[in-house]
């Protein structure tokens, strides 16, 4: 067995953009704290950019014990060459056991490059992470059909168990990297829960500013400008109210989507989500998709209209504070995770529900 005794701590690459940290950074740091507790080690944030030291305390407030800050004018804007070189240099110097990166556009560009340079593995788009085998088995018990009581596990295994959707989301695969370090995973935004900000931890975080080499000759591209396009986006991850539609709207797709939007509006300015069946059919854009192959959401209210409740969908919304399901099939699996269920035709039930909400508000 390989000796990895020199590899320590759980690192998180913190993806600041134009001097602002992303919500994904805080989710990853919070998740890293859980993993670090199981490994009995520290959480270390890695922050690259220009004049970004002031952001370190914010990372500490969500659980980082230390923040490594690499500051250079050449790191002001993201370029693959610069960030990959500095990140690999830091990994070779400090030797983290685990490295987590957000599965964002930048993360998906950066992670495979550094994994190849470091000669280690990479699990992309993970939706669940575990170190402790006992915790992993409990996850399997709740989220899979595996007979865990009659399955043999290595209870001493301390590898990072990285679970991700496979075969188009129809299966979940757990991947380990037992022969190489660091263990690298990109993690889908929204799937990990962000801890509450702790001011005391923010004030106590240790900032490390290591020396590193980076020159213009290391960078083969130049960012001339950053243009922001004003497009209407669907913020499922940040929404407090989501009304999702499934295959049950098939008899009148336009009306079904309109009803979902109207219900979302009367509930308090919610957004419309969708099951994979809806996006595959082209009825709504993929940015509306909730589930293992879409967005993982945690709204205060989640309404499922005509959604059967396949495991791929429920895995992405089952942690919502209040789940309301409307389906004409009383045996639909969605009722198993719902707090409130209505058996009926959504095209009849939803208009009545909208009217009752309007009356209640008027009163």
LODO-523103 format. One record per residue (C-alpha): residue in three letters; x, y, z. Coordinates in pm, whole numbers, plus 50000, padded with zeros to 5 digits. Layout:
N
alaXYZ ...
end
This chain:
363
unk500005000050000 unk501305034749911 unk502535057150190 unk500575089650193 unk501625100950540 unk503045133650404 unk499685143050253 unk497515161950500 unk494475184650516 unk491445191050298 unk491915219550052 unk489255239949874 unk489975260549564 unk487995292749621 unk486855307549291 unk486725345049332 unk485505364949034 unk486285401949003 unk487095402949374 unk483975384949493 unk483695349949637 unk481035326349506 unk478345307949700 unk479925275349579 unk483085284249773 unk481185285750101 unk479355253050030 unk482645235449960 unk484375249350268 unk481425238250484 unk481565203250332 unk485355202450368 unk484945208850742 unk482905176950772 unk485515156850584 unk488375172450780 unk486685162951107 unk486585126650991 unk490265128350889 unk491275148151200 unk492975175150994 unk492595211550887 unk490515228450618 unk492625250650395 unk491215275050141 unk493285283649833 unk492675318749703 unk494215331649380 unk493905366849241 unk495055402649277 unk494495421249606 unk492325392949740 unk493805388650088 unk490835407150235 unk488545378450129 unk490375353150347 unk488425360750664 unk485145353950483 unk486405319250388 unk487405313750751 unk483925323050864 unk482505292850683 unk484975268050830 unk488485272150690 unk491275270050948 unk493835284650710 unk493745303150379 unk496665301950136 unk496665334449936 unk498575337049608 unk498455373249502 unk499705386049166 unk498565410048893 unk498905380248657 unk496135362648854 unk493635391248837 unk491625374548561 unk491265337048527 unk493525320748269 unk494005283348255 unk497795285248226 unk498365308248522 unk495905292248761 unk496945256748672 unk500625264348728 unk500175281749062 unk497665256249191 unk499945227049098 unk502905244449260 unk500925248849582 unk499795212449583 unk503385200449529 unk504595222749812 unk501895216650075 unk500655182049967 unk496925182250054 unk495195148750088 unk491925161149936 unk491325189549691 unk487765201549622 unk486875224049328 unk483465237249229 unk481985221448915 unk481595255748755 unk482785265948409 unk486155275348556 unk486355244548778 unk485555221048492 unk488315237148286 unk490905237748564 unk490445204648746 unk491305179948467 unk494415199748377 unk495825199448727 unk494865162848778 unk496825153648465 unk499845174248571 unk499815159648922 unk499325124048790 unk496315117749009 unk492655109448957 unk489655132348925 unk485995125948995 unk483915151548810 unk480535165748911 unk480255148249249 unk476985151349438 unk477985134149762 unk481255130149954 unk482225107450242 unk485365096850427 unk483945076150709 unk482635042850578 unk479865041850836 unk478495075050711 unk478795063050353 unk476805031550432 unk474055052550591 unk473965073650275 unk473565041950068 unk470805029750298 unk468795061750244 unk469585069149879 unk470075035949702 unk468495001849653 unk471644983649772 unk471044957850047 unk473674972950276 unk472994948350558 unk474104919650335 unk476984937650165 unk480614935550275 unk482394968650337 unk485974977450432 unk485284995950755 unk488905008050778 unk488815024750434 unk489755061450472 unk489685070650104 unk487405098549988 unk484235082849848 unk483045105249565 unk479535098049437 unk478295111549104 unk475525104448850 unk476385079648576 unk474685067348257 unk472695099148214 unk471645100348578 unk470055065848578 unk472755052048811 unk474925066349087 unk478615056549087 unk480965059749384 unk484605064649288 unk487735062549505 unk491355071349433 unk493385047249650 unk496745048749468 unk497365085849416 unk497165118949602 unk495645143649624 unk492145130149579 unk490485156049354 unk486795161449297 unk484735188249132 unk481485192549324 unk478205203349171 unk477045237449299 unk474035236349529 unk474375200349648 unk476275208149969 unk474745227950253 unk476425260550348 unk477155264250719 unk476195295550911 unk478825322850904 unk480915323751224 unk482495357651298 unk484865343051559 unk486255318051308 unk486555345551049 unk488695365951289 unk490805335751387 unk491625322351040 unk495335320150962 unk496445336050635 unk499485321250461 unk501175340150176 unk503715316350021 unk506255326649762 unk505595313849411 unk506915319349061 unk504695331848782 unk505705352448479 unk503995364848164 unk505905337947973 unk503905311348161 unk500615324648019 unk499695317647658 unk496435337247657 unk495525373047741 unk492175385447874 unk491425417747688 unk488065424947848 unk485205408548037 unk481775415247892 unk478665409048100 unk475555399447906 unk472145408648046 unk470225376148008 unk467315363348209 unk468555334548423 unk466625309648634 unk468085309248984 unk466845275849112 unk469585272149373 unk468835305449541 unk465035303749513 unk462865301049825 unk459865288749624 unk460015264449332 unk457055250449139 unk458245221848918 unk456415204348637 unk456765168848512 unk455415146248242 unk451925151748386 unk451585184348187 unk451855165447856 unk448185169047757 unk448575207147747 unk452195217147791 unk451785254747752 unk448905256147997 unk450765234148246 unk453815257048244 unk451605287948267 unk449795273448570 unk453125265648736 unk454345301248679 unk451085315948811 unk451235294249122 unk454885303849177 unk453925340749148 unk451025339349394 unk453115319749644 unk455525348649657 unk457645352549346 unk458905317249299 unk460505301548992 unk459495272748768 unk461495240548776 unk461205208648576 unk461895171648579 unk464315156648329 unk461415143248121 unk460275179048061 unk463705192147956 unk464405161447742 unk461135167847560 unk462195203847500 unk459235218547687 unk461555238747914 unk465235247547894 unk467785226448085 unk468415255448324 unk465035246848482 unk465965210648554 unk465925198048913 unk467575164949001 unk470825145848995 unk471555156448639 unk470145191348695 unk470205214348997 unk470075203249360 unk467785227149547 unk466785234649906 unk463855259349887 unk461435267250166 unk458535254949948 unk458815229649666 unk455685221349466 unk455785191249232 unk453115191648960 unk452645159348767 unk456045145848873 unk456135108548948 unk459125110949182 unk461905090449024 unk464985087849245 unk466975109849006 unk464525138349068 unk463865133649440 unk467605133049513 unk467735168949392 unk464835182949599 unk464175159949896 unk465875183850141 unk463365211750072 unk461735225450388 unk458185218650269 unk457285196149974 unk453805196849819 unk452975170849553 unk450035170549313 unk449655138949106 unk446665119448975 unk448305086149067 unk448035079249438 unk450905054049423 unk453385079149276 unk456745077649462 unk456735115649501 unk454195111949783 unk456835092749980 unk458945124350022 unk456095149950026 unk454905167750339 unk451525173750174 unk450015154149887 unk446965160149667 unk445705132049444 unk444055147849144 unk444385163048798 unk446825192048824 unk444855211248559 unk441865211448796 unk443645213149131 unk446155241149059 unk443585267548947 unk441575260649265 unk444735263149473 unk445665296249311 unk442215310649383 unk442325299549747 unk445765315449794 unk444525347949640 unk441495347949873 unk443675341350177 unk445975370150081 unk443045393550020 unk441625385450361 
end
